Amino acid sequence: MDKVQNLEEEVNTLKKEVHRLTEIEEYAHRLKSDFEHFKQVTKRENQRVYASANESLLNKMIPVITNFERALKYMDIENPPKEVEMIIKGVQMIYQSFINTLESEGLRKIDATPGEKYDPFEQEIADKVPSADKEEHTILEVVENGYKFNEKVLKPVRVKVTVLPGEDDSSKKTGEE
């Protein structure tokens, strides 16, 4: 009888040990799951911080792009002397390298073409030109290029658009009242 009782006690002890080991195993699985979740959250947060830092940097670089574009616009001389031609080519190469670098980080130029309709989500009106020939809010000219980063507009395209004759004057009068 003692043997049976000892065996029963040993079985109970083993059952308790199995139960304790099962709890430890479940706890280990929960810890592993929590850790995997933590890694995913941390990775997403790091990506968000990285994107935010890139956005900030690219925002600071847009005025540099604009100044490069202005300089290149005025360097377009039909028959420049050889020395000036070399300088122009050098500046164009630097500009293109700069643009390629920024594009590799996610910066994209916003397309705007004369003749298209004005898009207030990506464009800003720099000037209004009265015209009876063209449909209202048609782009006449791109004044300054605009840029996006990850579908977010950092700088809208500045454009000249058409308005109905007399509309531009009436909007000024209402704005003064």
FILUM-232256 format. One record per residue (C-alpha): z, y, x; chain; residue number from 1; residue in three letters. Coordinates in steps of 0.5 Angstrom, whole numbers. Layout:
// FILUM-232256
<node><c3>Z</c3><c2>Y</c2><c1>X</c1><ch>A</ch><i>NUM</i><aa>ALA</aa></node>
...
//
This chain:
// FILUM-232256
<node><c3>0</c3><c2>0</c2><c1>0</c1><ch>A</ch><i>1</i><aa>MET</aa></node>
<node><c3>2</c3><c2>5</c2><c1>6</c1><ch>A</ch><i>2</i><aa>ASP</aa></node>
<node><c3>-5</c3><c2>3</c2><c1>8</c1><ch>A</ch><i>3</i><aa>LYS</aa></node>
<node><c3>-9</c3><c2>5</c2><c1>2</c1><ch>A</ch><i>4</i><aa>VAL</aa></node>
<node><c3>-4</c3><c2>12</c2><c1>1</c1><ch>A</ch><i>5</i><aa>GLN</aa></node>
<node><c3>-6</c3><c2>14</c2><c1>8</c1><ch>A</ch><i>6</i><aa>ASN</aa></node>
<node><c3>-13</c3><c2>13</c2><c1>7</c1><ch>A</ch><i>7</i><aa>LEU</aa></node>
<node><c3>-13</c3><c2>17</c2><c1>1</c1><ch>A</ch><i>8</i><aa>GLU</aa></node>
<node><c3>-9</c3><c2>22</c2><c1>5</c1><ch>A</ch><i>9</i><aa>GLU</aa></node>
<node><c3>-15</c3><c2>22</c2><c1>10</c1><ch>A</ch><i>10</i><aa>GLU</aa></node>
<node><c3>-20</c3><c2>22</c2><c1>4</c1><ch>A</ch><i>11</i><aa>VAL</aa></node>
<node><c3>-17</c3><c2>28</c2><c1>1</c1><ch>A</ch><i>12</i><aa>ASN</aa></node>
<node><c3>-16</c3><c2>32</c2><c1>8</c1><ch>A</ch><i>13</i><aa>THR</aa></node>
<node><c3>-24</c3><c2>30</c2><c1>10</c1><ch>A</ch><i>14</i><aa>LEU</aa></node>
<node><c3>-26</c3><c2>33</c2><c1>3</c1><ch>A</ch><i>15</i><aa>LYS</aa></node>
<node><c3>-22</c3><c2>39</c2><c1>4</c1><ch>A</ch><i>16</i><aa>LYS</aa></node>
<node><c3>-25</c3><c2>40</c2><c1>11</c1><ch>A</ch><i>17</i><aa>GLU</aa></node>
<node><c3>-32</c3><c2>39</c2><c1>8</c1><ch>A</ch><i>18</i><aa>VAL</aa></node>
<node><c3>-30</c3><c2>44</c2><c1>3</c1><ch>A</ch><i>19</i><aa>HIS</aa></node>
<node><c3>-28</c3><c2>49</c2><c1>8</c1><ch>A</ch><i>20</i><aa>ARG</aa></node>
<node><c3>-35</c3><c2>47</c2><c1>12</c1><ch>A</ch><i>21</i><aa>LEU</aa></node>
<node><c3>-39</c3><c2>48</c2><c1>6</c1><ch>A</ch><i>22</i><aa>THR</aa></node>
<node><c3>-36</c3><c2>55</c2><c1>5</c1><ch>A</ch><i>23</i><aa>GLU</aa></node>
<node><c3>-37</c3><c2>57</c2><c1>12</c1><ch>A</ch><i>24</i><aa>ILE</aa></node>
<node><c3>-44</c3><c2>55</c2><c1>12</c1><ch>A</ch><i>25</i><aa>GLU</aa></node>
<node><c3>-45</c3><c2>59</c2><c1>5</c1><ch>A</ch><i>26</i><aa>GLU</aa></node>
<node><c3>-42</c3><c2>65</c2><c1>9</c1><ch>A</ch><i>27</i><aa>TYR</aa></node>
<node><c3>-46</c3><c2>64</c2><c1>15</c1><ch>A</ch><i>28</i><aa>ALA</aa></node>
<node><c3>-52</c3><c2>64</c2><c1>10</c1><ch>A</ch><i>29</i><aa>HIS</aa></node>
<node><c3>-50</c3><c2>70</c2><c1>7</c1><ch>A</ch><i>30</i><aa>ARG</aa></node>
<node><c3>-49</c3><c2>74</c2><c1>13</c1><ch>A</ch><i>31</i><aa>LEU</aa></node>
<node><c3>-56</c3><c2>72</c2><c1>16</c1><ch>A</ch><i>32</i><aa>LYS</aa></node>
<node><c3>-59</c3><c2>74</c2><c1>9</c1><ch>A</ch><i>33</i><aa>SER</aa></node>
<node><c3>-55</c3><c2>81</c2><c1>10</c1><ch>A</ch><i>34</i><aa>ASP</aa></node>
<node><c3>-57</c3><c2>82</c2><c1>17</c1><ch>A</ch><i>35</i><aa>PHE</aa></node>
<node><c3>-65</c3><c2>80</c2><c1>15</c1><ch>A</ch><i>36</i><aa>GLU</aa></node>
<node><c3>-64</c3><c2>86</c2><c1>10</c1><ch>A</ch><i>37</i><aa>HIS</aa></node>
<node><c3>-61</c3><c2>91</c2><c1>15</c1><ch>A</ch><i>38</i><aa>PHE</aa></node>
<node><c3>-66</c3><c2>89</c2><c1>20</c1><ch>A</ch><i>39</i><aa>LYS</aa></node>
<node><c3>-72</c3><c2>91</c2><c1>14</c1><ch>A</ch><i>40</i><aa>GLN</aa></node>
<node><c3>-68</c3><c2>97</c2><c1>12</c1><ch>A</ch><i>41</i><aa>VAL</aa></node>
<node><c3>-67</c3><c2>100</c2><c1>19</c1><ch>A</ch><i>42</i><aa>THR</aa></node>
<node><c3>-74</c3><c2>98</c2><c1>20</c1><ch>A</ch><i>43</i><aa>LYS</aa></node>
<node><c3>-77</c3><c2>102</c2><c1>14</c1><ch>A</ch><i>44</i><aa>ARG</aa></node>
<node><c3>-72</c3><c2>108</c2><c1>16</c1><ch>A</ch><i>45</i><aa>GLU</aa></node>
<node><c3>-75</c3><c2>108</c2><c1>23</c1><ch>A</ch><i>46</i><aa>ASN</aa></node>
<node><c3>-82</c3><c2>108</c2><c1>21</c1><ch>A</ch><i>47</i><aa>GLN</aa></node>
<node><c3>-80</c3><c2>114</c2><c1>16</c1><ch>A</ch><i>48</i><aa>ARG</aa></node>
<node><c3>-76</c3><c2>118</c2><c1>22</c1><ch>A</ch><i>49</i><aa>VAL</aa></node>
<node><c3>-83</c3><c2>117</c2><c1>26</c1><ch>A</ch><i>50</i><aa>TYR</aa></node>
<node><c3>-87</c3><c2>119</c2><c1>21</c1><ch>A</ch><i>51</i><aa>ALA</aa></node>
<node><c3>-83</c3><c2>125</c2><c1>20</c1><ch>A</ch><i>52</i><aa>SER</aa></node>
<node><c3>-83</c3><c2>127</c2><c1>27</c1><ch>A</ch><i>53</i><aa>ALA</aa></node>
<node><c3>-90</c3><c2>126</c2><c1>27</c1><ch>A</ch><i>54</i><aa>ASN</aa></node>
<node><c3>-91</c3><c2>130</c2><c1>21</c1><ch>A</ch><i>55</i><aa>GLU</aa></node>
<node><c3>-87</c3><c2>136</c2><c1>25</c1><ch>A</ch><i>56</i><aa>SER</aa></node>
<node><c3>-91</c3><c2>135</c2><c1>31</c1><ch>A</ch><i>57</i><aa>LEU</aa></node>
<node><c3>-98</c3><c2>135</c2><c1>28</c1><ch>A</ch><i>58</i><aa>LEU</aa></node>
<node><c3>-96</c3><c2>141</c2><c1>23</c1><ch>A</ch><i>59</i><aa>ASN</aa></node>
<node><c3>-94</c3><c2>145</c2><c1>30</c1><ch>A</ch><i>60</i><aa>LYS</aa></node>
<node><c3>-101</c3><c2>143</c2><c1>33</c1><ch>A</ch><i>61</i><aa>MET</aa></node>
<node><c3>-105</c3><c2>146</c2><c1>27</c1><ch>A</ch><i>62</i><aa>ILE</aa></node>
<node><c3>-105</c3><c2>153</c2><c1>29</c1><ch>A</ch><i>63</i><aa>PRO</aa></node>
<node><c3>-107</c3><c2>151</c2><c1>36</c1><ch>A</ch><i>64</i><aa>VAL</aa></node>
<node><c3>-113</c3><c2>147</c2><c1>33</c1><ch>A</ch><i>65</i><aa>ILE</aa></node>
<node><c3>-115</c3><c2>153</c2><c1>28</c1><ch>A</ch><i>66</i><aa>THR</aa></node>
<node><c3>-115</c3><c2>158</c2><c1>35</c1><ch>A</ch><i>67</i><aa>ASN</aa></node>
<node><c3>-119</c3><c2>153</c2><c1>38</c1><ch>A</ch><i>68</i><aa>PHE</aa></node>
<node><c3>-124</c3><c2>153</c2><c1>32</c1><ch>A</ch><i>69</i><aa>GLU</aa></node>
<node><c3>-124</c3><c2>160</c2><c1>32</c1><ch>A</ch><i>70</i><aa>ARG</aa></node>
<node><c3>-126</c3><c2>161</c2><c1>40</c1><ch>A</ch><i>71</i><aa>ALA</aa></node>
<node><c3>-131</c3><c2>156</c2><c1>39</c1><ch>A</ch><i>72</i><aa>LEU</aa></node>
<node><c3>-134</c3><c2>159</c2><c1>33</c1><ch>A</ch><i>73</i><aa>LYS</aa></node>
<node><c3>-135</c3><c2>166</c2><c1>38</c1><ch>A</ch><i>74</i><aa>TYR</aa></node>
<node><c3>-137</c3><c2>162</c2><c1>44</c1><ch>A</ch><i>75</i><aa>MET</aa></node>
<node><c3>-144</c3><c2>160</c2><c1>40</c1><ch>A</ch><i>76</i><aa>ASP</aa></node>
<node><c3>-148</c3><c2>164</c2><c1>44</c1><ch>A</ch><i>77</i><aa>ILE</aa></node>
<node><c3>-156</c3><c2>162</c2><c1>44</c1><ch>A</ch><i>78</i><aa>GLU</aa></node>
<node><c3>-158</c3><c2>163</c2><c1>51</c1><ch>A</ch><i>79</i><aa>ASN</aa></node>
<node><c3>-151</c3><c2>163</c2><c1>55</c1><ch>A</ch><i>80</i><aa>PRO</aa></node>
<node><c3>-151</c3><c2>164</c2><c1>63</c1><ch>A</ch><i>81</i><aa>PRO</aa></node>
<node><c3>-150</c3><c2>157</c2><c1>67</c1><ch>A</ch><i>82</i><aa>LYS</aa></node>
<node><c3>-143</c3><c2>159</c2><c1>68</c1><ch>A</ch><i>83</i><aa>GLU</aa></node>
<node><c3>-141</c3><c2>161</c2><c1>61</c1><ch>A</ch><i>84</i><aa>VAL</aa></node>
<node><c3>-145</c3><c2>155</c2><c1>59</c1><ch>A</ch><i>85</i><aa>GLU</aa></node>
<node><c3>-140</c3><c2>150</c2><c1>63</c1><ch>A</ch><i>86</i><aa>MET</aa></node>
<node><c3>-134</c3><c2>154</c2><c1>60</c1><ch>A</ch><i>87</i><aa>ILE</aa></node>
<node><c3>-137</c3><c2>153</c2><c1>53</c1><ch>A</ch><i>88</i><aa>ILE</aa></node>
<node><c3>-138</c3><c2>145</c2><c1>54</c1><ch>A</ch><i>89</i><aa>LYS</aa></node>
<node><c3>-131</c3><c2>145</c2><c1>58</c1><ch>A</ch><i>90</i><aa>GLY</aa></node>
<node><c3>-127</c3><c2>148</c2><c1>52</c1><ch>A</ch><i>91</i><aa>VAL</aa></node>
<node><c3>-131</c3><c2>144</c2><c1>47</c1><ch>A</ch><i>92</i><aa>GLN</aa></node>
<node><c3>-129</c3><c2>137</c2><c1>51</c1><ch>A</ch><i>93</i><aa>MET</aa></node>
<node><c3>-122</c3><c2>139</c2><c1>51</c1><ch>A</ch><i>94</i><aa>ILE</aa></node>
<node><c3>-122</c3><c2>141</c2><c1>44</c1><ch>A</ch><i>95</i><aa>TYR</aa></node>
<node><c3>-125</c3><c2>134</c2><c1>42</c1><ch>A</ch><i>96</i><aa>GLN</aa></node>
<node><c3>-120</c3><c2>131</c2><c1>46</c1><ch>A</ch><i>97</i><aa>SER</aa></node>
<node><c3>-115</c3><c2>134</c2><c1>43</c1><ch>A</ch><i>98</i><aa>PHE</aa></node>
<node><c3>-117</c3><c2>133</c2><c1>36</c1><ch>A</ch><i>99</i><aa>ILE</aa></node>
<node><c3>-118</c3><c2>125</c2><c1>38</c1><ch>A</ch><i>100</i><aa>ASN</aa></node>
<node><c3>-111</c3><c2>125</c2><c1>40</c1><ch>A</ch><i>101</i><aa>THR</aa></node>
<node><c3>-108</c3><c2>128</c2><c1>34</c1><ch>A</ch><i>102</i><aa>LEU</aa></node>
<node><c3>-113</c3><c2>124</c2><c1>29</c1><ch>A</ch><i>103</i><aa>GLU</aa></node>
<node><c3>-110</c3><c2>118</c2><c1>33</c1><ch>A</ch><i>104</i><aa>SER</aa></node>
<node><c3>-103</c3><c2>120</c2><c1>30</c1><ch>A</ch><i>105</i><aa>GLU</aa></node>
<node><c3>-106</c3><c2>120</c2><c1>23</c1><ch>A</ch><i>106</i><aa>GLY</aa></node>
<node><c3>-108</c3><c2>127</c2><c1>22</c1><ch>A</ch><i>107</i><aa>LEU</aa></node>
<node><c3>-114</c3><c2>128</c2><c1>18</c1><ch>A</ch><i>108</i><aa>ARG</aa></node>
<node><c3>-119</c3><c2>134</c2><c1>17</c1><ch>A</ch><i>109</i><aa>LYS</aa></node>
<node><c3>-120</c3><c2>135</c2><c1>9</c1><ch>A</ch><i>110</i><aa>ILE</aa></node>
<node><c3>-127</c3><c2>136</c2><c1>7</c1><ch>A</ch><i>111</i><aa>ASP</aa></node>
<node><c3>-129</c3><c2>142</c2><c1>3</c1><ch>A</ch><i>112</i><aa>ALA</aa></node>
<node><c3>-137</c3><c2>143</c2><c1>3</c1><ch>A</ch><i>113</i><aa>THR</aa></node>
<node><c3>-140</c3><c2>150</c2><c1>0</c1><ch>A</ch><i>114</i><aa>PRO</aa></node>
<node><c3>-143</c3><c2>148</c2><c1>-7</c1><ch>A</ch><i>115</i><aa>GLY</aa></node>
<node><c3>-137</c3><c2>144</c2><c1>-9</c1><ch>A</ch><i>116</i><aa>GLU</aa></node>
<node><c3>-132</c3><c2>145</c2><c1>-14</c1><ch>A</ch><i>117</i><aa>LYS</aa></node>
<node><c3>-125</c3><c2>149</c2><c1>-12</c1><ch>A</ch><i>118</i><aa>TYR</aa></node>
<node><c3>-119</c3><c2>144</c2><c1>-11</c1><ch>A</ch><i>119</i><aa>ASP</aa></node>
<node><c3>-113</c3><c2>147</c2><c1>-12</c1><ch>A</ch><i>120</i><aa>PRO</aa></node>
<node><c3>-109</c3><c2>141</c2><c1>-9</c1><ch>A</ch><i>121</i><aa>PHE</aa></node>
<node><c3>-113</c3><c2>141</c2><c1>-2</c1><ch>A</ch><i>122</i><aa>GLU</aa></node>
<node><c3>-115</c3><c2>148</c2><c1>-2</c1><ch>A</ch><i>123</i><aa>GLN</aa></node>
<node><c3>-113</c3><c2>155</c2><c1>-2</c1><ch>A</ch><i>124</i><aa>GLU</aa></node>
<node><c3>-117</c3><c2>161</c2><c1>-4</c1><ch>A</ch><i>125</i><aa>ILE</aa></node>
<node><c3>-118</c3><c2>166</c2><c1>2</c1><ch>A</ch><i>126</i><aa>ALA</aa></node>
<node><c3>-123</c3><c2>171</c2><c1>-2</c1><ch>A</ch><i>127</i><aa>ASP</aa></node>
<node><c3>-126</c3><c2>171</c2><c1>-9</c1><ch>A</ch><i>128</i><aa>LYS</aa></node>
<node><c3>-134</c3><c2>173</c2><c1>-10</c1><ch>A</ch><i>129</i><aa>VAL</aa></node>
<node><c3>-136</c3><c2>175</c2><c1>-16</c1><ch>A</ch><i>130</i><aa>PRO</aa></node>
<node><c3>-143</c3><c2>171</c2><c1>-18</c1><ch>A</ch><i>131</i><aa>SER</aa></node>
<node><c3>-146</c3><c2>170</c2><c1>-24</c1><ch>A</ch><i>132</i><aa>ALA</aa></node>
<node><c3>-151</c3><c2>165</c2><c1>-21</c1><ch>A</ch><i>133</i><aa>ASP</aa></node>
<node><c3>-146</c3><c2>160</c2><c1>-20</c1><ch>A</ch><i>134</i><aa>LYS</aa></node>
<node><c3>-141</c3><c2>156</c2><c1>-23</c1><ch>A</ch><i>135</i><aa>GLU</aa></node>
<node><c3>-134</c3><c2>159</c2><c1>-23</c1><ch>A</ch><i>136</i><aa>GLU</aa></node>
<node><c3>-130</c3><c2>157</c2><c1>-17</c1><ch>A</ch><i>137</i><aa>HIS</aa></node>
<node><c3>-135</c3><c2>154</c2><c1>-13</c1><ch>A</ch><i>138</i><aa>THR</aa></node>
<node><c3>-134</c3><c2>154</c2><c1>-6</c1><ch>A</ch><i>139</i><aa>ILE</aa></node>
<node><c3>-138</c3><c2>159</c2><c1>-2</c1><ch>A</ch><i>140</i><aa>LEU</aa></node>
<node><c3>-135</c3><c2>158</c2><c1>5</c1><ch>A</ch><i>141</i><aa>GLU</aa></node>
<node><c3>-130</c3><c2>155</c2><c1>9</c1><ch>A</ch><i>142</i><aa>VAL</aa></node>
<node><c3>-126</c3><c2>160</c2><c1>12</c1><ch>A</ch><i>143</i><aa>VAL</aa></node>
<node><c3>-121</c3><c2>156</c2><c1>16</c1><ch>A</ch><i>144</i><aa>GLU</aa></node>
<node><c3>-121</c3><c2>148</c2><c1>16</c1><ch>A</ch><i>145</i><aa>ASN</aa></node>
<node><c3>-115</c3><c2>144</c2><c1>13</c1><ch>A</ch><i>146</i><aa>GLY</aa></node>
<node><c3>-111</c3><c2>138</c2><c1>15</c1><ch>A</ch><i>147</i><aa>TYR</aa></node>
<node><c3>-107</c3><c2>132</c2><c1>12</c1><ch>A</ch><i>148</i><aa>LYS</aa></node>
<node><c3>-102</c3><c2>127</c2><c1>15</c1><ch>A</ch><i>149</i><aa>PHE</aa></node>
<node><c3>-101</c3><c2>121</c2><c1>11</c1><ch>A</ch><i>150</i><aa>ASN</aa></node>
<node><c3>-105</c3><c2>124</c2><c1>5</c1><ch>A</ch><i>151</i><aa>GLU</aa></node>
<node><c3>-100</c3><c2>130</c2><c1>5</c1><ch>A</ch><i>152</i><aa>LYS</aa></node>
<node><c3>-103</c3><c2>136</c2><c1>6</c1><ch>A</ch><i>153</i><aa>VAL</aa></node>
<node><c3>-100</c3><c2>140</c2><c1>12</c1><ch>A</ch><i>154</i><aa>LEU</aa></node>
<node><c3>-105</c3><c2>146</c2><c1>11</c1><ch>A</ch><i>155</i><aa>LYS</aa></node>
<node><c3>-110</c3><c2>147</c2><c1>6</c1><ch>A</ch><i>156</i><aa>PRO</aa></node>
<node><c3>-117</c3><c2>149</c2><c1>7</c1><ch>A</ch><i>157</i><aa>VAL</aa></node>
<node><c3>-118</c3><c2>156</c2><c1>6</c1><ch>A</ch><i>158</i><aa>ARG</aa></node>
<node><c3>-124</c3><c2>158</c2><c1>2</c1><ch>A</ch><i>159</i><aa>VAL</aa></node>
<node><c3>-129</c3><c2>163</c2><c1>-1</c1><ch>A</ch><i>160</i><aa>LYS</aa></node>
<node><c3>-130</c3><c2>162</c2><c1>-8</c1><ch>A</ch><i>161</i><aa>VAL</aa></node>
<node><c3>-134</c3><c2>165</c2><c1>-14</c1><ch>A</ch><i>162</i><aa>THR</aa></node>
<node><c3>-131</c3><c2>168</c2><c1>-20</c1><ch>A</ch><i>163</i><aa>VAL</aa></node>
<node><c3>-134</c3><c2>171</c2><c1>-26</c1><ch>A</ch><i>164</i><aa>LEU</aa></node>
<node><c3>-136</c3><c2>178</c2><c1>-25</c1><ch>A</ch><i>165</i><aa>PRO</aa></node>
<node><c3>-131</c3><c2>183</c2><c1>-27</c1><ch>A</ch><i>166</i><aa>GLY</aa></node>
<node><c3>-126</c3><c2>177</c2><c1>-27</c1><ch>A</ch><i>167</i><aa>GLU</aa></node>
<node><c3>-123</c3><c2>179</c2><c1>-20</c1><ch>A</ch><i>168</i><aa>ASP</aa></node>
<node><c3>-122</c3><c2>186</c2><c1>-22</c1><ch>A</ch><i>169</i><aa>ASP</aa></node>
<node><c3>-118</c3><c2>184</c2><c1>-29</c1><ch>A</ch><i>170</i><aa>SER</aa></node>
<node><c3>-114</c3><c2>179</c2><c1>-25</c1><ch>A</ch><i>171</i><aa>SER</aa></node>
<node><c3>-112</c3><c2>185</c2><c1>-20</c1><ch>A</ch><i>172</i><aa>LYS</aa></node>
<node><c3>-110</c3><c2>189</c2><c1>-26</c1><ch>A</ch><i>173</i><aa>LYS</aa></node>
<node><c3>-106</c3><c2>184</c2><c1>-30</c1><ch>A</ch><i>174</i><aa>THR</aa></node>
<node><c3>-102</c3><c2>183</c2><c1>-23</c1><ch>A</ch><i>175</i><aa>GLY</aa></node>
<node><c3>-100</c3><c2>190</c2><c1>-22</c1><ch>A</ch><i>176</i><aa>GLU</aa></node>
<node><c3>-97</c3><c2>191</c2><c1>-29</c1><ch>A</ch><i>177</i><aa>GLU</aa></node>
//
